[in-house]
Every structure is written in C-alpha cells, then in structure tokens.
Amino acid sequence: ITGTTSVCEGATTTLASTTTGGVWTSANTATATINASTGVVSGVSAGSTTMTYTVTNANGCVSSVTTTVTVDAIPVVAAISGTTEVCAGSTTALASATANGVWTSSNTAVATVSATGVVTGVAAGSVTITYTVTTNGCTSNAQATVNVNALPVLAAIGGTTNACINSSTILTNTTSGGVWTSSNTAVATVNSITGNVTGVTAGSATITYTYTNSNGCTSS
C-alpha cells in the first residue's frame, strides 16, 4: 500500500495499490473511513486504524495487505480577547490563550497585526484578524473583527497670534467641543474652553486645540 498514512480530522488522504480490482476497508470507521474502490481515506476522529486492501482472484483465492492510518486532531484555538476598536494611527493588543499561533490581517490597508497580536489602525474600516495554530500539520483558527475609527479632521486655528503682556487675544476653531492648552503658561495662558489667550511674559508659546470624537479618537 502506498500513500500518506496520516490525515487530519475532517481531511482526506488517498491510499493505493498497484494490484487492481481490490476492495478497501477500515477496521474502525469511527476513526477513519475509506472509499471501498478509490482508497480515499477520510479522517473522523483522532486515533489510529488499520486499512486493509483485499483482492480476490479468478479462482476465488483471497489475499490482503494492511497499513495503519493515524488521524491527527484539529487543534482547539481559544477565542481572541482584547479591545477590537482602534483609532487610525493607534494600536490595540489582541491575545489568545492558545500558544504558538500566527496572526494575520485580512486587509493591511485597514489594519496590520504584528507577530505578537498588536493591531495598528491604518485607515477607517473593518478588518478580520485571524489567529492560526498548526499542530502535526492540522490547522485551526480563531477570528475577530476589528473596527478602525477615523481621526477627526480639524480646521486650522483662526484669530490673532500676537498678544501684549497682560492683554489677550481670542483664538477660534470651527470644530466645537475641543480643549485649548498652552505649551508654556509662563509665556501665555489660554482658557481651555473659550480660547482666550493672555500674554504673561515676552516669548513664544504653542497653543493647541485638541478634539476627541465620539469614538475616542483624538486630533489636534
């Protein structure tokens, strides 16, 4: 008997003999079945079973040969855990309790995933992240859908960008709901809500307007 004598659960392998006209049988069809004429073995459950090829000649004399087929179990992969929402340009870490798997992304234009399961959002959309485990050549996987949320788009800051010491100027942004901050309050302070900038001492300060949208994604 020739052919591969190991097979995964749910998969097939083909056995053959150079002697034609015989019949294939399995000693344990709960482990693996075999097509009586073609020799195609189907793995059913993990274990081993004997496959027999029996030939009866024109005189009614019978002869047979056997081989042992091993059925390997499909690995059980634990569900993927972790946060499945991420902003474009940010990361989220996924994990599985099953070790030694490989992470892949269905669309790297939306999100990439590292060998350790760290997902990086690239552009708004949804992507399937797959964790694949292979044992004895048998493969199984777990999947999770990750949603990548777009960053808010902010207009440029408007208003006068010069202020005298102890005087003020108002900065504006057409996107409401953001927060104003100053990089150096010893030079200039800014009201976090109104954008009112007050000069403190001579110098320069960077005034930043930061907005976080409903998905938790931030732009400034």
N, C-alpha and C positions, 0 to 999 in steps of 0.2 A: 504494500500500500504506500502510495506517495501522497504528498500534500502537507500542508501545515496542520499540525495536530494541537494547536492551541487557538482558542477563539474567545472573544468577549461575550458576555451576556447580551443577547439581542442582535449579535452579529453572525456572520456566516463564514465558513471556510469549505473548500472543496477537496475531497479525497478522490483518489483514482487508482486503478489497477490496469496493467497492460493486458490483462486477461479480460475479454469482453463477455457479456451475457450473464454476469453475476447479479446478485441481489445484496444490497446493503441493509444492515440492521444495527440498531443501537441497544446496548444492554440496559440502559437507563434513560428513557425518554424524558424523565423529569430533569435530567442534567443537560442532555443534548439530543436532538432528533437528527435523523439523516434521511434524505430522499432515497428511496429504495433503488432507483435507477440511475440517478445523476451523481450520487455521492456528496451532495451539498449538505453540510452539517450546519445546524442552527443551534447556537448556544442558548440554553434556557435558564440555568442557574449554576452558580459556582460549584465546581467539583470535577470529578473525572469519571469517564465512562468508556467502555470498550466498544469499538466499532468493528463489525465483522462483515467481511465480503465473502459470500458463498457462491460457488459455481457448481452447477450440476451438468455433467457431460451427457453425450448422446446415449450412453449406456446406463444412465441413472446413478452414476457414481458421484459422490459429493465431496468437495474439498473446500476449505475456507482458510482465510488469513485474518488476523486481527491487528488492531493498533489501539493505543489508548489516546483519547482526546481529553484535553484539560480545558475546562471553561473557567475563565477568569472573571471575577466580579467587577462590575462597574463601580468606580469609587463614589462614595457618598460625599457630596460637597456641601458644607454648611452655608447657610444663607449669607449674603453680603450685608454687612452692617456699616453704619456711618451716615453722615449727612449727605443727602442726594440733591441738595440745592447749592449752587455756587455762582458767584458773580464772574463775569468775564474778567480775566486777569488775576483771579484769586484761585485758591486751592481748597480742596476738601479731601480728607483721608477716608478711604474705604478699607474694609478688612473682611476676612473670612477665617473662621476657626480651623479650617482645613489648611494644612501647611503644603508648601511646595507647588503651588499653582502659578499660573501665568495670567497676568492682567492684559486685556486688550480693549480698545475703544472701537465702536462701530463707525465713528466719524471723527477723525482727528481735526477736522476743520471746526468742529464744535467744542470738543474737549479731548485732551490727551490724558493718558494714565501711565504712571511710572511702574517700574517693576515691583515697587512696594505698595502700590494701590493709591498713590497720591494723584488725585484728579485735578487738572488745571483747566479752568474755563477759558475758551478761546473766543467764541462768538455765541450770541444768543441762539438758543435752540435746545433740543433734547437729543440725548445720545445713549446708546446701550453700552454699559460697561460689563464685560464678561470676565469671569474668573474660572480658568480651566485647569483641571487636575487630571494627570495621566498616571495610571498605575498598571504595570505589566502590559502596557500598550493599550489599555482600555481608558477611555476618556469620558469625563462628565464635567458639567459646569454649573455655575450659578450666575444669574444676571441681575442687574439693577439699572433702572432708568435714571439718569442724572439730567436735571434741568439746569441749563446755564442762563442766567439772567443778565440782561444788558445793563451797562452802566448808564446812569442818567447823563444827558447831554445838557451842559450849561452854557448860557450865553456869556460873553465877555463882561467883565465888571465895568460899569459906567460911573461917571462922576469925575470930579476934580481930584487929582492925585497929589496936590500940593496943599500944605496947611501950615499956618504960622503956629509958633509956640503959644499954647493956651487958647488957640482958636480951633474951629472944627470945620470939617467938610463931610458931605454925605456921599457914600458910595452906594451903588444900586446893582441889582441883578434881576432880570425879568423872571427868573425861576424863584418862586416863593417857597418859604419853609426851610431855608438853609440857615447856617450859623456862620457868623463872622468871627475871625480871630486875627490877632496881630503876632508877627514873629518876634517883635521886640517892644514890649509895653513900656520900656524906659524911653523909647523914642516916640511912639504913638500908641494910643489905646483905641479900641473900636468897640462900639456897642454890639453885642453878639446878635441882637435881633434887628436893630434899625440900620446898622452900617454906618453910624455916625462916628467919624474918626476925629480924635482930639490930639493935636500936637503937644508933646511933652518936652522934648529937647531936640536940638538940631541933629539931623541924621536921616537915615532911611529905614523903613520897616516894610516888610511884606505883609499885605493884608490878604487874607484867604477867605473865600466864601465856599463853604462845604455843604453839599446837599446829599441826603440819603433817601432813596426812593422806597416804595412800599415793599420791595423785595430785599431790602437791606443792603443794596449796592450803593456805593458812595463815589461821587466825583467832586472835584474842587477846582 
